[in-house]
Amino acid sequence: MTDKQTDDREWSISPSMMQKLRIAGIVLLVLVTLADLFAKHKAYFGLDGTIFFNAIYAFLCSAALVFIARAIGMVLKRRETYYDG
């Protein structure tokens, strides 16, 4: 990889760009969650008709996926000398 290619990608990993992306993501999440106030909800069971149910459900499922992935990683982890022979 040349220095020119490295310089072109450096903006995407700079701390200031990461901060801007984090703020943009938080603003987007807040706006989408607030849009839930104006949506009509058709409840199929008691809890899914409540306000912000979709946001809470998505967050809990995402957190569960992270914990499941970490557990699978611990099970499949190998010693650092596994391929040494």
N, CA, C and O atoms as a Maestro MAE file, in Angstrom:
{
 s_m_m2io_version
 :::
 2.0.0
}

f_m_ct {
 s_m_title
 :::
 protein
 m_atom[340] {
  # First column is atom index #
  i_m_mmod_type
  r_m_x_coord
  r_m_y_coord
  r_m_z_coord
  i_m_residue_number
  s_m_chain_name
  s_m_pdb_residue_name
  s_m_pdb_atom_name
  i_m_atomic_number
  :::
  1 25 0.846 -1.173 0.000 1 A "MET " " N  " 7
  2 3 0.000 0.000 0.000 1 A "MET " " CA " 6
  3 2 0.890 1.234 0.000 1 A "MET " " C  " 6
  4 15 1.830 1.321 0.790 1 A "MET " " O  " 8
  5 25 0.606 2.173 -0.864 2 A "THR " " N  " 7
  6 3 1.418 3.371 -0.961 2 A "THR " " CA " 6
  7 2 1.024 4.373 0.110 2 A "THR " " C  " 6
  8 15 -0.010 4.242 0.765 2 A "THR " " O  " 8
  9 25 1.879 5.379 0.270 3 A "ASP " " N  " 7
  10 3 1.589 6.421 1.252 3 A "ASP " " CA " 6
  11 2 0.343 7.209 0.871 3 A "ASP " " C  " 6
  12 15 -0.401 7.652 1.745 3 A "ASP " " O  " 8
  13 25 0.111 7.386 -0.430 4 A "LYS " " N  " 7
  14 3 -1.066 8.116 -0.897 4 A "LYS " " CA " 6
  15 2 -2.338 7.393 -0.483 4 A "LYS " " C  " 6
  16 15 -3.292 8.029 -0.036 4 A "LYS " " O  " 8
  17 25 -2.367 6.059 -0.626 5 A "GLN " " N  " 7
  18 3 -3.547 5.292 -0.239 5 A "GLN " " CA " 6
  19 2 -3.766 5.364 1.265 5 A "GLN " " C  " 6
  20 15 -4.905 5.454 1.723 5 A "GLN " " O  " 8
  21 25 -2.700 5.324 2.027 6 A "THR " " N  " 7
  22 3 -2.809 5.419 3.480 6 A "THR " " CA " 6
  23 2 -3.358 6.782 3.890 6 A "THR " " C  " 6
  24 15 -4.213 6.865 4.772 6 A "THR " " O  " 8
  25 25 -2.874 7.849 3.256 7 A "ASP " " N  " 7
  26 3 -3.336 9.198 3.585 7 A "ASP " " CA " 6
  27 2 -4.805 9.385 3.234 7 A "ASP " " C  " 6
  28 15 -5.528 10.082 3.946 7 A "ASP " " O  " 8
  29 25 -5.254 8.771 2.141 8 A "ASP " " N  " 7
  30 3 -6.648 8.908 1.742 8 A "ASP " " CA " 6
  31 2 -7.600 8.281 2.756 8 A "ASP " " C  " 6
  32 15 -8.719 8.764 2.932 8 A "ASP " " O  " 8
  33 25 -7.174 7.225 3.415 9 A "ARG " " N  " 7
  34 3 -8.060 6.547 4.369 9 A "ARG " " CA " 6
  35 2 -7.898 7.060 5.788 9 A "ARG " " C  " 6
  36 15 -8.692 6.716 6.664 9 A "ARG " " O  " 8
  37 25 -6.890 7.872 6.027 10 A "GLU " " N  " 7
  38 3 -6.615 8.318 7.382 10 A "GLU " " CA " 6
  39 2 -7.730 9.181 7.958 10 A "GLU " " C  " 6
  40 15 -7.937 9.173 9.171 10 A "GLU " " O  " 8
  41 25 -8.451 9.923 7.127 11 A "TRP " " N  " 7
  42 3 -9.516 10.786 7.614 11 A "TRP " " CA " 6
  43 2 -10.629 9.974 8.270 11 A "TRP " " C  " 6
  44 15 -11.303 10.456 9.180 11 A "TRP " " O  " 8
  45 25 -10.819 8.735 7.804 12 A "SER " " N  " 7
  46 3 -11.935 7.938 8.318 12 A "SER " " CA " 6
  47 2 -11.679 7.369 9.705 12 A "SER " " C  " 6
  48 15 -12.613 6.951 10.390 12 A "SER " " O  " 8
  49 25 -10.429 7.352 10.118 13 A "ILE " " N  " 7
  50 3 -10.127 6.789 11.434 13 A "ILE " " CA " 6
  51 2 -9.605 7.835 12.401 13 A "ILE " " C  " 6
  52 15 -9.159 7.498 13.497 13 A "ILE " " O  " 8
  53 25 -9.656 9.098 12.010 14 A "SER " " N  " 7
  54 3 -9.177 10.146 12.904 14 A "SER " " CA " 6
  55 2 -10.155 10.310 14.073 14 A "SER " " C  " 6
  56 15 -11.353 10.077 13.912 14 A "SER " " O  " 8
  57 25 -9.659 10.702 15.230 15 A "PRO " " N  " 7
  58 3 -10.538 10.872 16.399 15 A "PRO " " CA " 6
  59 2 -11.656 11.893 16.174 15 A "PRO " " C  " 6
  60 15 -12.768 11.711 16.671 15 A "PRO " " O  " 8
  61 25 -11.370 12.954 15.436 16 A "SER " " N  " 7
  62 3 -12.420 13.953 15.207 16 A "SER " " CA " 6
  63 2 -13.532 13.379 14.328 16 A "SER " " C  " 6
  64 15 -14.706 13.675 14.550 16 A "SER " " O  " 8
  65 25 -13.179 12.563 13.335 17 A "MET " " N  " 7
  66 3 -14.204 11.952 12.482 17 A "MET " " CA " 6
  67 2 -15.000 10.922 13.276 17 A "MET " " C  " 6
  68 15 -16.215 10.819 13.103 17 A "MET " " O  " 8
  69 25 -14.349 10.171 14.128 18 A "MET " " N  " 7
  70 3 -15.060 9.202 14.963 18 A "MET " " CA " 6
  71 2 -16.064 9.911 15.866 18 A "MET " " C  " 6
  72 15 -17.181 9.430 16.060 18 A "MET " " O  " 8
  73 25 -15.665 11.054 16.416 19 A "GLN " " N  " 7
  74 3 -16.569 11.823 17.274 19 A "GLN " " CA " 6
  75 2 -17.764 12.331 16.471 19 A "GLN " " C  " 6
  76 15 -18.898 12.277 16.947 19 A "GLN " " O  " 8
  77 25 -17.517 12.824 15.255 20 A "LYS " " N  " 7
  78 3 -18.608 13.311 14.408 20 A "LYS " " CA " 6
  79 2 -19.561 12.174 14.043 20 A "LYS " " C  " 6
  80 15 -20.778 12.357 14.057 20 A "LYS " " O  " 8
  81 25 -19.020 11.012 13.718 21 A "LEU " " N  " 7
  82 3 -19.857 9.864 13.378 21 A "LEU " " CA " 6
  83 2 -20.669 9.399 14.583 21 A "LEU " " C  " 6
  84 15 -21.834 9.029 14.438 21 A "LEU " " O  " 8
  85 25 -20.071 9.416 15.757 22 A "ARG " " N  " 7
  86 3 -20.779 9.020 16.978 22 A "ARG " " CA " 6
  87 2 -21.945 9.971 17.244 22 A "ARG " " C  " 6
  88 15 -23.048 9.527 17.563 22 A "ARG " " O  " 8
  89 25 -21.707 11.265 17.116 23 A "ILE " " N  " 7
  90 3 -22.767 12.252 17.339 23 A "ILE " " CA " 6
  91 2 -23.864 12.097 16.300 23 A "ILE " " C  " 6
  92 15 -25.047 12.150 16.638 23 A "ILE " " O  " 8
  93 25 -23.488 11.907 15.037 24 A "ALA " " N  " 7
  94 3 -24.484 11.720 13.977 24 A "ALA " " CA " 6
  95 2 -25.320 10.468 14.234 24 A "ALA " " C  " 6
  96 15 -26.531 10.479 14.013 24 A "ALA " " O  " 8
  97 25 -24.694 9.398 14.694 25 A "GLY " " N  " 7
  98 3 -25.423 8.172 15.000 25 A "GLY " " CA " 6
  99 2 -26.397 8.355 16.143 25 A "GLY " " C  " 6
  100 15 -27.525 7.865 16.088 25 A "GLY " " O  " 8
  101 25 -25.972 9.055 17.173 26 A "ILE " " N  " 7
  102 3 -26.853 9.299 18.324 26 A "ILE " " CA " 6
  103 2 -28.034 10.168 17.911 26 A "ILE " " C  " 6
  104 15 -29.169 9.898 18.306 26 A "ILE " " O  " 8
  105 25 -27.780 11.210 17.118 27 A "VAL " " N  " 7
  106 3 -28.865 12.072 16.645 27 A "VAL " " CA " 6
  107 2 -29.844 11.271 15.808 27 A "VAL " " C  " 6
  108 15 -31.057 11.416 15.964 27 A "VAL " " O  " 8
  109 25 -29.336 10.430 14.926 28 A "LEU " " N  " 7
  110 3 -30.203 9.602 14.086 28 A "LEU " " CA " 6
  111 2 -31.059 8.656 14.934 28 A "LEU " " C  " 6
  112 15 -32.253 8.501 14.679 28 A "LEU " " O  " 8
  113 25 -30.451 8.030 15.934 29 A "LEU " " N  " 7
  114 3 -31.207 7.132 16.799 29 A "LEU " " CA " 6
  115 2 -32.290 7.862 17.570 29 A "LEU " " C  " 6
  116 15 -33.398 7.348 17.722 29 A "LEU " " O  " 8
  117 25 -31.984 9.051 18.057 30 A "VAL " " N  " 7
  118 3 -32.979 9.838 18.790 30 A "VAL " " CA " 6
  119 2 -34.131 10.226 17.875 30 A "VAL " " C  " 6
  120 15 -35.294 10.134 18.267 30 A "VAL " " O  " 8
  121 25 -33.814 10.664 16.645 31 A "LEU " " N  " 7
  122 3 -34.866 11.058 15.709 31 A "LEU " " CA " 6
  123 2 -35.769 9.891 15.334 31 A "LEU " " C  " 6
  124 15 -36.989 10.042 15.262 31 A "LEU " " O  " 8
  125 25 -35.175 8.739 15.098 32 A "VAL " " N  " 7
  126 3 -35.979 7.565 14.738 32 A "VAL " " CA " 6
  127 2 -36.841 7.129 15.921 32 A "VAL " " C  " 6
  128 15 -37.996 6.743 15.744 32 A "VAL " " O  " 8
  129 25 -36.279 7.192 17.116 33 A "THR " " N  " 7
  130 3 -37.045 6.810 18.299 33 A "THR " " CA " 6
  131 2 -38.181 7.796 18.555 33 A "THR " " C  " 6
  132 15 -39.278 7.389 18.938 33 A "THR " " O  " 8
  133 25 -37.930 9.074 18.350 34 A "LEU " " N  " 7
  134 3 -38.987 10.069 18.529 34 A "LEU " " CA " 6
  135 2 -40.067 9.943 17.451 34 A "LEU " " C  " 6
  136 15 -41.225 10.286 17.691 34 A "LEU " " O  " 8
  137 25 -39.701 9.461 16.287 35 A "ALA " " N  " 7
  138 3 -40.699 9.248 15.233 35 A "ALA " " CA " 6
  139 2 -41.712 8.192 15.654 35 A "ALA " " C  " 6
  140 15 -42.822 8.141 15.124 35 A "ALA " " O  " 8
  141 25 -41.332 7.359 16.599 36 A "ASP " " N  " 7
  142 3 -42.235 6.329 17.114 36 A "ASP " " CA " 6
  143 2 -43.445 6.957 17.820 36 A "ASP " " C  " 6
  144 15 -44.499 6.329 17.928 36 A "ASP " " O  " 8
  145 25 -43.290 8.182 18.291 37 A "LEU " " N  " 7
  146 3 -44.409 8.860 18.950 37 A "LEU " " CA " 6
  147 2 -45.569 9.111 17.988 37 A "LEU " " C  " 6
  148 15 -46.726 9.155 18.406 37 A "LEU " " O  " 8
  149 25 -45.260 9.273 16.707 38 A "PHE " " N  " 7
  150 3 -46.274 9.635 15.728 38 A "PHE " " CA " 6
  151 2 -46.761 8.447 14.907 38 A "PHE " " C  " 6
  152 15 -47.610 8.616 14.033 38 A "PHE " " O  " 8
  153 25 -46.247 7.260 15.166 39 A "ALA " " N  " 7
  154 3 -46.645 6.076 14.402 39 A "ALA " " CA " 6
  155 2 -47.816 5.380 15.092 39 A "ALA " " C  " 6
  156 15 -47.927 5.382 16.318 39 A "ALA " " O  " 8
  157 25 -48.678 4.791 14.280 40 A "LYS " " N  " 7
  158 3 -49.770 3.991 14.836 40 A "LYS " " CA " 6
  159 2 -49.245 2.583 15.093 40 A "LYS " " C  " 6
  160 15 -48.505 2.025 14.281 40 A "LYS " " O  " 8
  161 25 -49.629 2.027 16.210 41 A "HIS " " N  " 7
  162 3 -49.173 0.696 16.579 41 A "HIS " " CA " 6
  163 2 -50.354 -0.256 16.597 41 A "HIS " " C  " 6
  164 15 -51.381 0.014 17.220 41 A "HIS " " O  " 8
  165 25 -50.193 -1.355 15.916 42 A "LYS " " N  " 7
  166 3 -51.203 -2.408 15.964 42 A "LYS " " CA " 6
  167 2 -50.631 -3.525 16.828 42 A "LYS " " C  " 6
  168 15 -49.676 -4.196 16.437 42 A "LYS " " O  " 8
  169 25 -51.205 -3.715 17.975 43 A "ALA " " N  " 7
  170 3 -50.679 -4.683 18.929 43 A "ALA " " CA " 6
  171 2 -51.202 -6.083 18.611 43 A "ALA " " C  " 6
  172 15 -52.405 -6.292 18.456 43 A "ALA " " O  " 8
  173 25 -50.281 -7.027 18.518 44 A "TYR " " N  " 7
  174 3 -50.645 -8.423 18.333 44 A "TYR " " CA " 6
  175 2 -50.688 -9.156 19.672 44 A "TYR " " C  " 6
  176 15 -51.391 -10.155 19.817 44 A "TYR " " O  " 8
  177 25 -49.947 -8.662 20.629 45 A "PHE " " N  " 7
  178 3 -50.041 -9.114 22.006 45 A "PHE " " CA " 6
  179 2 -49.856 -7.888 22.883 45 A "PHE " " C  " 6
  180 15 -49.474 -6.837 22.369 45 A "PHE " " O  " 8
  181 25 -50.102 -7.971 24.148 46 A "GLY " " N  " 7
  182 3 -50.203 -6.810 25.016 46 A "GLY " " CA " 6
  183 2 -49.028 -5.858 25.012 46 A "GLY " " C  " 6
  184 15 -49.227 -4.644 25.005 46 A "GLY " " O  " 8
  185 25 -47.829 -6.364 25.017 47 A "LEU " " N  " 7
  186 3 -46.665 -5.509 25.213 47 A "LEU " " CA " 6
  187 2 -46.234 -4.781 23.946 47 A "LEU " " C  " 6
  188 15 -45.676 -3.688 24.041 47 A "LEU " " O  " 8
  189 25 -46.469 -5.340 22.779 48 A "ASP " " N  " 7
  190 3 -45.938 -4.724 21.562 48 A "ASP " " CA " 6
  191 2 -46.698 -3.484 21.116 48 A "ASP " " C  " 6
  192 15 -46.298 -2.848 20.141 48 A "ASP " " O  " 8
  193 25 -47.754 -3.130 21.778 49 A "GLY " " N  " 7
  194 3 -48.465 -1.899 21.461 49 A "GLY " " CA " 6
  195 2 -47.961 -0.715 22.262 49 A "GLY " " C  " 6
  196 15 -48.423 0.406 22.048 49 A "GLY " " O  " 8
  197 25 -47.030 -0.929 23.176 50 A "THR " " N  " 7
  198 3 -46.540 0.157 24.023 50 A "THR " " CA " 6
  199 2 -45.580 1.051 23.246 50 A "THR " " C  " 6
  200 15 -45.016 0.663 22.223 50 A "THR " " O  " 8
  201 25 -45.419 2.250 23.770 51 A "ILE " " N  " 7
  202 3 -44.539 3.215 23.124 51 A "ILE " " CA " 6
  203 2 -43.079 2.781 23.284 51 A "ILE " " C  " 6
  204 15 -42.693 2.292 24.346 51 A "ILE " " O  " 8
  205 25 -42.291 2.950 22.268 52 A "PHE " " N  " 7
  206 3 -40.859 2.624 22.209 52 A "PHE " " CA " 6
  207 2 -40.584 1.134 22.330 52 A "PHE " " C  " 6
  208 15 -39.448 0.747 22.606 52 A "PHE " " O  " 8
  209 25 -41.586 0.285 22.133 53 A "PHE " " N  " 7
  210 3 -41.360 -1.161 22.229 53 A "PHE " " CA " 6
  211 2 -40.332 -1.615 21.209 53 A "PHE " " C  " 6
  212 15 -39.442 -2.400 21.537 53 A "PHE " " O  " 8
  213 25 -40.441 -1.133 19.972 54 A "ASN " " N  " 7
  214 3 -39.521 -1.571 18.922 54 A "ASN " " CA " 6
  215 2 -38.075 -1.192 19.236 54 A "ASN " " C  " 6
  216 15 -37.163 -1.984 18.996 54 A "ASN " " O  " 8
  217 25 -37.857 0.005 19.765 55 A "ALA " " N  " 7
  218 3 -36.502 0.440 20.102 55 A "ALA " " CA " 6
  219 2 -35.928 -0.400 21.242 55 A "ALA " " C  " 6
  220 15 -34.770 -0.814 21.195 55 A "ALA " " O  " 8
  221 25 -36.733 -0.643 22.250 56 A "ILE " " N  " 7
  222 3 -36.268 -1.436 23.391 56 A "ILE " " CA " 6
  223 2 -36.007 -2.878 22.969 56 A "ILE " " C  " 6
  224 15 -35.007 -3.474 23.368 56 A "ILE " " O  " 8
  225 25 -36.898 -3.433 22.168 57 A "TYR " " N  " 7
  226 3 -36.741 -4.804 21.689 57 A "TYR " " CA " 6
  227 2 -35.481 -4.937 20.832 57 A "TYR " " C  " 6
  228 15 -34.729 -5.900 20.981 57 A "TYR " " O  " 8
  229 25 -35.251 -3.983 19.943 58 A "ALA " " N  " 7
  230 3 -34.058 -4.029 19.093 58 A "ALA " " CA " 6
  231 2 -32.783 -3.922 19.919 58 A "ALA " " C  " 6
  232 15 -31.804 -4.617 19.646 58 A "ALA " " O  " 8
  233 25 -32.792 -3.047 20.935 59 A "PHE " " N  " 7
  234 3 -31.612 -2.911 21.790 59 A "PHE " " CA " 6
  235 2 -31.335 -4.201 22.557 59 A "PHE " " C  " 6
  236 15 -30.190 -4.648 22.628 59 A "PHE " " O  " 8
  237 25 -32.368 -4.791 23.125 60 A "LEU " " N  " 7
  238 3 -32.176 -6.033 23.887 60 A "LEU " " CA " 6
  239 2 -31.695 -7.185 22.994 60 A "LEU " " C  " 6
  240 15 -30.850 -7.983 23.400 60 A "LEU " " O  " 8
  241 25 -32.238 -7.261 21.786 61 A "CYS " " N  " 7
  242 3 -31.786 -8.313 20.854 61 A "CYS " " CA " 6
  243 2 -30.342 -8.092 20.430 61 A "CYS " " C  " 6
  244 15 -29.580 -9.052 20.311 61 A "CYS " " O  " 8
  245 25 -29.957 -6.844 20.202 62 A "SER " " N  " 7
  246 3 -28.571 -6.545 19.836 62 A "SER " " CA " 6
  247 2 -27.619 -6.892 20.978 62 A "SER " " C  " 6
  248 15 -26.553 -7.466 20.756 62 A "SER " " O  " 8
  249 25 -28.011 -6.541 22.192 63 A "ALA " " N  " 7
  250 3 -27.177 -6.872 23.346 63 A "ALA " " CA " 6
  251 2 -27.060 -8.380 23.515 63 A "ALA " " C  " 6
  252 15 -25.987 -8.887 23.842 63 A "ALA " " O  " 8
  253 25 -28.164 -9.105 23.293 64 A "ALA " " N  " 7
  254 3 -28.123 -10.568 23.392 64 A "ALA " " CA " 6
  255 2 -27.191 -11.155 22.333 64 A "ALA " " C  " 6
  256 15 -26.455 -12.099 22.618 64 A "ALA " " O  " 8
  257 25 -27.212 -10.611 21.121 65 A "LEU " " N  " 7
  258 3 -26.313 -11.102 20.078 65 A "LEU " " CA " 6
  259 2 -24.846 -10.882 20.442 65 A "LEU " " C  " 6
  260 15 -24.002 -11.730 20.154 65 A "LEU " " O  " 8
  261 25 -24.543 -9.762 21.065 66 A "VAL " " N  " 7
  262 3 -23.170 -9.498 21.489 66 A "VAL " " CA " 6
  263 2 -22.740 -10.527 22.528 66 A "VAL " " C  " 6
  264 15 -21.644 -11.080 22.435 66 A "VAL " " O  " 8
  265 25 -23.589 -10.789 23.515 67 A "PHE " " N  " 7
  266 3 -23.244 -11.758 24.553 67 A "PHE " " CA " 6
  267 2 -23.121 -13.172 23.982 67 A "PHE " " C  " 6
  268 15 -22.240 -13.926 24.393 67 A "PHE " " O  " 8
  269 25 -23.978 -13.534 23.056 68 A "ILE " " N  " 7
  270 3 -23.898 -14.857 22.416 68 A "ILE " " CA " 6
  271 2 -22.604 -14.975 21.623 68 A "ILE " " C  " 6
  272 15 -21.936 -16.007 21.676 68 A "ILE " " O  " 8
  273 25 -22.243 -13.920 20.884 69 A "ALA " " N  " 7
  274 3 -21.010 -13.949 20.100 69 A "ALA " " CA " 6
  275 2 -19.787 -14.069 21.009 69 A "ALA " " C  " 6
  276 15 -18.839 -14.784 20.682 69 A "ALA " " O  " 8
  277 25 -19.804 -13.380 22.135 70 A "ARG " " N  " 7
  278 3 -18.676 -13.487 23.073 70 A "ARG " " CA " 6
  279 2 -18.582 -14.891 23.660 70 A "ARG " " C  " 6
  280 15 -17.482 -15.414 23.841 70 A "ARG " " O  " 8
  281 25 -19.725 -15.504 23.958 71 A "ALA " " N  " 7
  282 3 -19.725 -16.861 24.503 71 A "ALA " " CA " 6
  283 2 -19.197 -17.849 23.465 71 A "ALA " " C  " 6
  284 15 -18.410 -18.734 23.800 71 A "ALA " " O  " 8
  285 25 -19.617 -17.707 22.224 72 A "ILE " " N  " 7
  286 3 -19.120 -18.582 21.163 72 A "ILE " " CA " 6
  287 2 -17.620 -18.374 20.986 72 A "ILE " " C  " 6
  288 15 -16.879 -19.334 20.777 72 A "ILE " " O  " 8
  289 25 -17.171 -17.122 21.071 73 A "GLY " " N  " 7
  290 3 -15.742 -16.833 20.967 73 A "GLY " " CA " 6
  291 2 -14.938 -17.502 22.068 73 A "GLY " " C  " 6
  292 15 -13.833 -17.984 21.820 73 A "GLY " " O  " 8
  293 25 -15.478 -17.538 23.283 74 A "MET " " N  " 7
  294 3 -14.767 -18.196 24.385 74 A "MET " " CA " 6
  295 2 -14.695 -19.701 24.181 74 A "MET " " C  " 6
  296 15 -13.699 -20.332 24.531 74 A "MET " " O  " 8
  297 25 -15.747 -20.273 23.617 75 A "VAL " " N  " 7
  298 3 -15.771 -21.713 23.379 75 A "VAL " " CA " 6
  299 2 -14.802 -22.093 22.263 75 A "VAL " " C  " 6
  300 15 -14.116 -23.110 22.359 75 A "VAL " " O  " 8
  301 25 -14.743 -21.294 21.220 76 A "LEU " " N  " 7
  302 3 -13.921 -21.625 20.056 76 A "LEU " " CA " 6
  303 2 -12.494 -21.113 20.141 76 A "LEU " " C  " 6
  304 15 -11.690 -21.398 19.253 76 A "LEU " " O  " 8
  305 25 -12.156 -20.368 21.179 77 A "LYS " " N  " 7
  306 3 -10.826 -19.784 21.307 77 A "LYS " " CA " 6
  307 2 -9.767 -20.880 21.424 77 A "LYS " " C  " 6
  308 15 -9.972 -21.897 22.086 77 A "LYS " " O  " 8
  309 25 -8.652 -20.650 20.776 78 A "ARG " " N  " 7
  310 3 -7.517 -21.586 20.822 78 A "ARG " " CA " 6
  311 2 -6.337 -20.918 21.515 78 A "ARG " " C  " 6
  312 15 -6.255 -19.694 21.613 78 A "ARG " " O  " 8
  313 25 -5.425 -21.762 21.992 79 A "ARG " " N  " 7
  314 3 -4.192 -21.229 22.579 79 A "ARG " " CA " 6
  315 2 -3.387 -20.511 21.494 79 A "ARG " " C  " 6
  316 15 -3.536 -20.804 20.307 79 A "ARG " " O  " 8
  317 25 -2.548 -19.587 21.899 80 A "GLU " " N  " 7
  318 3 -1.734 -18.867 20.922 80 A "GLU " " CA " 6
  319 2 -0.730 -19.780 20.252 80 A "GLU " " C  " 6
  320 15 -0.271 -19.479 19.151 80 A "GLU " " O  " 8
  321 25 -0.374 -20.888 20.885 81 A "THR " " N  " 7
  322 3 0.602 -21.817 20.306 81 A "THR " " CA " 6
  323 2 -0.070 -22.963 19.567 81 A "THR " " C  " 6
  324 15 0.583 -23.964 19.271 81 A "THR " " O  " 8
  325 25 -1.335 -22.846 19.267 82 A "TYR " " N  " 7
  326 3 -2.103 -23.943 18.651 82 A "TYR " " CA " 6
  327 2 -1.515 -24.369 17.312 82 A "TYR " " C  " 6
  328 15 -1.448 -25.563 17.023 82 A "TYR " " O  " 8
  329 25 -1.087 -23.412 16.490 83 A "TYR " " N  " 7
  330 3 -0.592 -23.746 15.160 83 A "TYR " " CA " 6
  331 2 0.926 -23.901 15.116 83 A "TYR " " C  " 6
  332 15 1.486 -24.133 14.045 83 A "TYR " " O  " 8
  333 25 1.583 -23.780 16.230 84 A "ASP " " N  " 7
  334 3 3.058 -23.864 16.236 84 A "ASP " " CA " 6
  335 2 3.553 -25.284 16.019 84 A "ASP " " C  " 6
  336 15 4.700 -25.473 15.614 84 A "ASP " " O  " 8
  337 25 2.750 -26.255 16.268 85 A "GLY " " N  " 7
  338 3 3.202 -27.608 15.957 85 A "GLY " " CA " 6
  339 2 3.161 -28.452 17.114 85 A "GLY " " C  " 6
  340 15 3.509 -29.630 17.032 85 A "GLY " " O  " 8
  :::
 }
 m_bond[339] {
  # First column is bond index #
  i_m_from
  i_m_to
  i_m_order
  :::
  1 1 2 1
  2 2 3 1
  3 3 4 2
  4 3 5 1
  5 5 6 1
  6 6 7 1
  7 7 8 2
  8 7 9 1
  9 9 10 1
  10 10 11 1
  11 11 12 2
  12 11 13 1
  13 13 14 1
  14 14 15 1
  15 15 16 2
  16 15 17 1
  17 17 18 1
  18 18 19 1
  19 19 20 2
  20 19 21 1
  21 21 22 1
  22 22 23 1
  23 23 24 2
  24 23 25 1
  25 25 26 1
  26 26 27 1
  27 27 28 2
  28 27 29 1
  29 29 30 1
  30 30 31 1
  31 31 32 2
  32 31 33 1
  33 33 34 1
  34 34 35 1
  35 35 36 2
  36 35 37 1
  37 37 38 1
  38 38 39 1
  39 39 40 2
  40 39 41 1
  41 41 42 1
  42 42 43 1
  43 43 44 2
  44 43 45 1
  45 45 46 1
  46 46 47 1
  47 47 48 2
  48 47 49 1
  49 49 50 1
  50 50 51 1
  51 51 52 2
  52 51 53 1
  53 53 54 1
  54 54 55 1
  55 55 56 2
  56 55 57 1
  57 57 58 1
  58 58 59 1
  59 59 60 2
  60 59 61 1
  61 61 62 1
  62 62 63 1
  63 63 64 2
  64 63 65 1
  65 65 66 1
  66 66 67 1
  67 67 68 2
  68 67 69 1
  69 69 70 1
  70 70 71 1
  71 71 72 2
  72 71 73 1
  73 73 74 1
  74 74 75 1
  75 75 76 2
  76 75 77 1
  77 77 78 1
  78 78 79 1
  79 79 80 2
  80 79 81 1
  81 81 82 1
  82 82 83 1
  83 83 84 2
  84 83 85 1
  85 85 86 1
  86 86 87 1
  87 87 88 2
  88 87 89 1
  89 89 90 1
  90 90 91 1
  91 91 92 2
  92 91 93 1
  93 93 94 1
  94 94 95 1
  95 95 96 2
  96 95 97 1
  97 97 98 1
  98 98 99 1
  99 99 100 2
  100 99 101 1
  101 101 102 1
  102 102 103 1
  103 103 104 2
  104 103 105 1
  105 105 106 1
  106 106 107 1
  107 107 108 2
  108 107 109 1
  109 109 110 1
  110 110 111 1
  111 111 112 2
  112 111 113 1
  113 113 114 1
  114 114 115 1
  115 115 116 2
  116 115 117 1
  117 117 118 1
  118 118 119 1
  119 119 120 2
  120 119 121 1
  121 121 122 1
  122 122 123 1
  123 123 124 2
  124 123 125 1
  125 125 126 1
  126 126 127 1
  127 127 128 2
  128 127 129 1
  129 129 130 1
  130 130 131 1
  131 131 132 2
  132 131 133 1
  133 133 134 1
  134 134 135 1
  135 135 136 2
  136 135 137 1
  137 137 138 1
  138 138 139 1
  139 139 140 2
  140 139 141 1
  141 141 142 1
  142 142 143 1
  143 143 144 2
  144 143 145 1
  145 145 146 1
  146 146 147 1
  147 147 148 2
  148 147 149 1
  149 149 150 1
  150 150 151 1
  151 151 152 2
  152 151 153 1
  153 153 154 1
  154 154 155 1
  155 155 156 2
  156 155 157 1
  157 157 158 1
  158 158 159 1
  159 159 160 2
  160 159 161 1
  161 161 162 1
  162 162 163 1
  163 163 164 2
  164 163 165 1
  165 165 166 1
  166 166 167 1
  167 167 168 2
  168 167 169 1
  169 169 170 1
  170 170 171 1
  171 171 172 2
  172 171 173 1
  173 173 174 1
  174 174 175 1
  175 175 176 2
  176 175 177 1
  177 177 178 1
  178 178 179 1
  179 179 180 2
  180 179 181 1
  181 181 182 1
  182 182 183 1
  183 183 184 2
  184 183 185 1
  185 185 186 1
  186 186 187 1
  187 187 188 2
  188 187 189 1
  189 189 190 1
  190 190 191 1
  191 191 192 2
  192 191 193 1
  193 193 194 1
  194 194 195 1
  195 195 196 2
  196 195 197 1
  197 197 198 1
  198 198 199 1
  199 199 200 2
  200 199 201 1
  201 201 202 1
  202 202 203 1
  203 203 204 2
  204 203 205 1
  205 205 206 1
  206 206 207 1
  207 207 208 2
  208 207 209 1
  209 209 210 1
  210 210 211 1
  211 211 212 2
  212 211 213 1
  213 213 214 1
  214 214 215 1
  215 215 216 2
  216 215 217 1
  217 217 218 1
  218 218 219 1
  219 219 220 2
  220 219 221 1
  221 221 222 1
  222 222 223 1
  223 223 224 2
  224 223 225 1
  225 225 226 1
  226 226 227 1
  227 227 228 2
  228 227 229 1
  229 229 230 1
  230 230 231 1
  231 231 232 2
  232 231 233 1
  233 233 234 1
  234 234 235 1
  235 235 236 2
  236 235 237 1
  237 237 238 1
  238 238 239 1
  239 239 240 2
  240 239 241 1
  241 241 242 1
  242 242 243 1
  243 243 244 2
  244 243 245 1
  245 245 246 1
  246 246 247 1
  247 247 248 2
  248 247 249 1
  249 249 250 1
  250 250 251 1
  251 251 252 2
  252 251 253 1
  253 253 254 1
  254 254 255 1
  255 255 256 2
  256 255 257 1
  257 257 258 1
  258 258 259 1
  259 259 260 2
  260 259 261 1
  261 261 262 1
  262 262 263 1
  263 263 264 2
  264 263 265 1
  265 265 266 1
  266 266 267 1
  267 267 268 2
  268 267 269 1
  269 269 270 1
  270 270 271 1
  271 271 272 2
  272 271 273 1
  273 273 274 1
  274 274 275 1
  275 275 276 2
  276 275 277 1
  277 277 278 1
  278 278 279 1
  279 279 280 2
  280 279 281 1
  281 281 282 1
  282 282 283 1
  283 283 284 2
  284 283 285 1
  285 285 286 1
  286 286 287 1
  287 287 288 2
  288 287 289 1
  289 289 290 1
  290 290 291 1
  291 291 292 2
  292 291 293 1
  293 293 294 1
  294 294 295 1
  295 295 296 2
  296 295 297 1
  297 297 298 1
  298 298 299 1
  299 299 300 2
  300 299 301 1
  301 301 302 1
  302 302 303 1
  303 303 304 2
  304 303 305 1
  305 305 306 1
  306 306 307 1
  307 307 308 2
  308 307 309 1
  309 309 310 1
  310 310 311 1
  311 311 312 2
  312 311 313 1
  313 313 314 1
  314 314 315 1
  315 315 316 2
  316 315 317 1
  317 317 318 1
  318 318 319 1
  319 319 320 2
  320 319 321 1
  321 321 322 1
  322 322 323 1
  323 323 324 2
  324 323 325 1
  325 325 326 1
  326 326 327 1
  327 327 328 2
  328 327 329 1
  329 329 330 1
  330 330 331 1
  331 331 332 2
  332 331 333 1
  333 333 334 1
  334 334 335 1
  335 335 336 2
  336 335 337 1
  337 337 338 1
  338 338 339 1
  339 339 340 2
  :::
 }
}
